[in-house]
């Protein structure tokens, strides 16, 4: 169900990783953020698929940890795209708050170091 989206995201990350852009510290940070967001997106998608199939689920703690370590954008995108965890108040409020915090930190770091 989600294989095409996952493959497309993986190909994008591989193309970016092969470029000269990621030779700087800034590039490594951008690569990490891209990777953690792709992973977060994929894990949310897999959890949704498991929920639909009635199978064993990925613990909510893991979903929050991925979002907290920089993957909030990927988590939020997956939540909206797959309509997953949108009725859970801790996710519907917590993930956007994490994203706002992460964007704020990124803007501060860009202002300070670029």
C-alpha positions in Angstrom: 0.0 0.0 0.0 2.8 2.5 0.9 5.6 0.9 -1.0 5.7 3.5 -3.8 5.9 6.4 -1.4 8.6 4.7 0.7 10.7 3.9 -2.3 10.4 7.4 -3.7 11.4 9.0 -0.4 14.4 6.6 -0.2 15.5 7.4 -3.7 15.4 11.1 -2.9 17.6 10.6 0.2 20.1 8.5 -1.8 20.3 11.2 -4.6 21.0 13.9 -2.0 23.5 11.8 -0.1 25.5 11.2 -3.3 25.8 15.0 -4.0 28.7 17.2 -2.9 26.3 19.2 -0.7 26.7 16.9 2.3 30.5 17.5 2.8 29.9 20.2 5.4 28.6 20.1 8.9 25.5 21.9 7.8 25.0 19.3 5.1 25.4 16.4 7.5 22.7 18.0 9.8 20.4 18.4 6.8 21.0 14.8 5.8 20.3 13.6 9.3 17.0 15.6 9.4 16.0 14.2 6.0 16.7 10.7 7.1 15.0 10.9 10.5 11.9 12.4 8.8 11.8 9.7 6.2 12.2 7.1 8.9 9.5 8.7 11.0 7.1 8.9 8.0 7.7 5.2 7.2 7.3 4.0 10.8 4.0 5.9 11.1 2.9 4.4 7.7 3.8 0.9 8.9 2.0 1.4 12.2 -1.1 2.5 10.3 -0.9 -0.5 8.0 -0.6 -2.8 11.0 -3.6 -1.1 12.7 -5.7 -1.7 9.6 -4.6 -5.4 9.5 -5.2 -5.9 13.2 -1.5 -6.9 13.8 1.0 -6.1 16.5 1.6 -2.3 16.6 4.6 -0.1 17.0 4.7 1.4 20.6 3.6 5.0 20.8 6.8 5.7 22.7 8.8 4.8 19.6 6.6 7.1 17.4 7.1 10.0 19.8 10.9 9.4 20.1 11.3 9.5 16.3 9.3 12.7 16.2 11.2 14.2 19.1 14.6 13.4 17.6 13.9 15.6 14.6 11.3 13.6 12.7 8.2 15.7 13.6 7.6 16.9 10.1 7.6 13.4 8.7 5.4 12.2 11.5 2.9 15.0 11.0 2.9 14.5 7.2 2.2 10.7 7.7 -0.5 11.5 10.3 -2.4 13.7 7.9 -1.8 11.6 4.8 -2.8 8.3 6.3 -5.3 9.7 8.9 -3.3 8.0 11.7 -3.3 8.9 15.4 -5.3 12.1 14.5 -7.9 11.4 17.3 -5.3 10.9 20.0 -4.9 14.2 21.7 -1.3 13.6 22.7 -0.4 13.1 19.0 -2.7 15.7 17.5 -1.2 18.4 19.8 2.2 16.9 20.7 3.5 16.3 17.2 2.7 19.8 15.9 4.2 21.3 19.1 7.4 19.3 18.5 7.5 20.5 14.9 7.1 24.1 16.0 10.0 23.7 18.5 12.2 22.0 15.9 11.6 24.8 13.4 12.3 27.4 16.0 15.6 25.8 17.0 16.5 25.5 13.3 15.8 29.1 12.6 17.9 30.2 15.7 20.8 28.0 14.6 20.6 29.3 11.0 20.7 32.9 12.2 23.6 32.2 14.6 25.8 30.1 12.3 25.1 31.1 8.7 
